[in-house]
């Protein structure tokens, strides 16, 4: 009987080299870094190239609501100091008149630091802080004196506290309006412009309260109008020199109206309201022109508001209400 073990030993074994080549080819197709059919590269490289050429924009989140309000420690400290000054001015007898001038000077110097600490980059890039200083300084100068002549008795402390909070709102509004695309800039500009009109009315009325002659009254009205017009007309895209030119035009027009009112039977708050209407009309038209929003419809709206205000003043004067 033949020996099977010798037959099996003599049988040829499979070609190991060919077997290894087949396995290597299979592993290349199944375990490649860029999978595809039959070892071909898939669409991923093309998508990666497109993503590199056109990257997705970064996700930018902006604070909104109260989180967008730039409350800083220097702003809060300055607000507390000014509120204390208002209380001292209204409660101390006799009234320390120098406090208003002193407070106005301190605010003018302090606001520069408040602005630079909260918005460092724009001012390091060359933005001037001067246009931001006029409104807070004039607010501190006018508000306590105006309240002294219009608020009596137990209403004085609440009025001083309210004025202090209003000053804080003005400070925050000035900080929030530095950057063109600040989330709170729209509301900040509204607060600042409203405060500017209040300060204008207060100082116009005080010029009548102090019974200034016509020449000093015209100079005072022109100076106040010019400084507050800079606040109302300043915008990020408007050149500062152009703003100063239009502020000067505003000052001249208001001074002429003040001269005209000297010969009319108007005094006190009604005369101040008339000056405010002139200031509002001129600055409104100029602001619309600077922001490229002036049209026949916008001009008609300003004319209608000014005419309604003048009619109200004339009606109040005819009725003897003031």
Residue pairs with C-beta under 8 A, 6 or more apart in sequence:
28 39
29 38
29 39
32 39
34 41
34 42
34 44
34 45
35 42
36 42
62 68
62 183
63 183
64 183
68 176
68 182
68 183
68 184
69 172
69 176
69 184
70 118
70 119
70 172
70 175
70 176
70 182
70 184
71 172
72 114
72 117
72 118
72 175
74 110
74 113
74 114
74 117
74 118
75 114
75 118
75 168
75 171
75 172
75 175
76 168
78 107
78 110
78 111
78 114
78 171
79 164
79 165
79 167
79 168
79 171
80 164
81 106
82 103
82 107
82 140
82 164
82 167
83 160
83 161
83 163
83 164
83 165
83 167
83 168
84 164
85 99
85 103
85 140
85 144
86 143
86 144
86 147
86 160
86 161
86 163
86 164
86 167
87 157
87 160
87 161
87 164
88 96
88 99
89 95
89 96
89 99
89 100
89 144
89 145
89 148
89 160
90 144
90 147
90 148
90 151
90 156
90 157
90 159
90 160
91 156
91 157
91 160
95 148
99 144
100 140
100 141
100 144
100 145
101 141
103 140
103 141
103 144
104 137
104 138
104 140
104 141
105 137
107 133
107 136
107 137
107 139
107 140
108 133
108 136
108 137
111 129
111 132
111 133
111 136
111 137
111 171
111 174
112 129
112 133
114 171
114 175
115 123
115 129
115 132
115 174
115 175
115 178
116 123
116 129
118 175
118 178
119 175
119 178
119 179
122 178
122 179
123 129
123 178
127 178
128 240
131 230
131 231
131 234
131 240
131 243
132 174
132 177
132 178
134 227
134 228
134 230
134 231
135 170
135 174
135 192
135 195
135 196
135 199
135 228
135 231
136 167
136 170
136 171
136 174
138 199
138 203
138 224
138 227
138 228
139 166
139 167
139 170
139 195
139 199
140 167
142 199
142 202
142 203
142 206
143 163
143 166
143 167
143 199
143 202
144 160
144 163
145 202
145 206
146 202
146 205
146 206
147 156
147 159
147 160
147 163
149 206
149 209
151 159
166 195
169 191
169 195
170 191
170 192
170 195
172 188
172 191
173 187
173 188
173 189
173 191
173 192
173 195
174 188
174 192
175 188
176 182
176 184
176 185
176 187
176 188
177 185
177 188
177 189
177 192
179 185
180 236
180 237
182 188
192 231
193 231
193 232
196 228
196 231
196 232
197 276
197 279
197 280
199 224
199 228
200 224
200 225
200 228
200 275
200 276
200 279
201 272
201 273
201 276
203 220
203 224
204 221
204 224
204 271
204 272
204 275
204 276
205 268
205 269
205 271
205 272
207 217
207 220
207 221
207 258
207 272
208 217
208 267
208 268
208 271
208 272
209 268
212 220
214 258
214 259
214 262
217 258
217 262
218 255
218 258
218 259
219 255
221 251
221 254
221 255
221 257
221 258
221 275
222 251
222 252
222 254
222 255
222 258
223 251
225 247
225 250
225 251
225 254
225 255
225 279
226 247
226 248
226 250
226 251
227 247
228 279
229 246
229 247
229 250
229 251
229 279
229 282
229 283
229 286
230 243
230 244
230 247
232 283
232 287
233 243
233 246
233 247
233 283
233 286
233 287
233 290
234 240
234 243
235 287
235 290
235 291
238 290
238 291
242 290
243 290
246 286
246 290
249 282
249 286
250 279
250 282
250 283
250 286
253 278
253 282
254 275
254 278
254 279
254 282
257 274
257 275
257 278
258 275
261 271
261 274
261 275
265 317
266 274
266 313
266 317
268 322
269 322
270 313
270 316
270 317
270 322
273 309
273 313
274 309
274 310
274 313
277 306
277 309
277 310
277 313
278 306
280 302
280 305
280 306
280 309
281 302
281 303
281 305
281 306
284 302
285 294
285 299
285 302
288 294
288 295
288 298
288 299
288 302
316 322
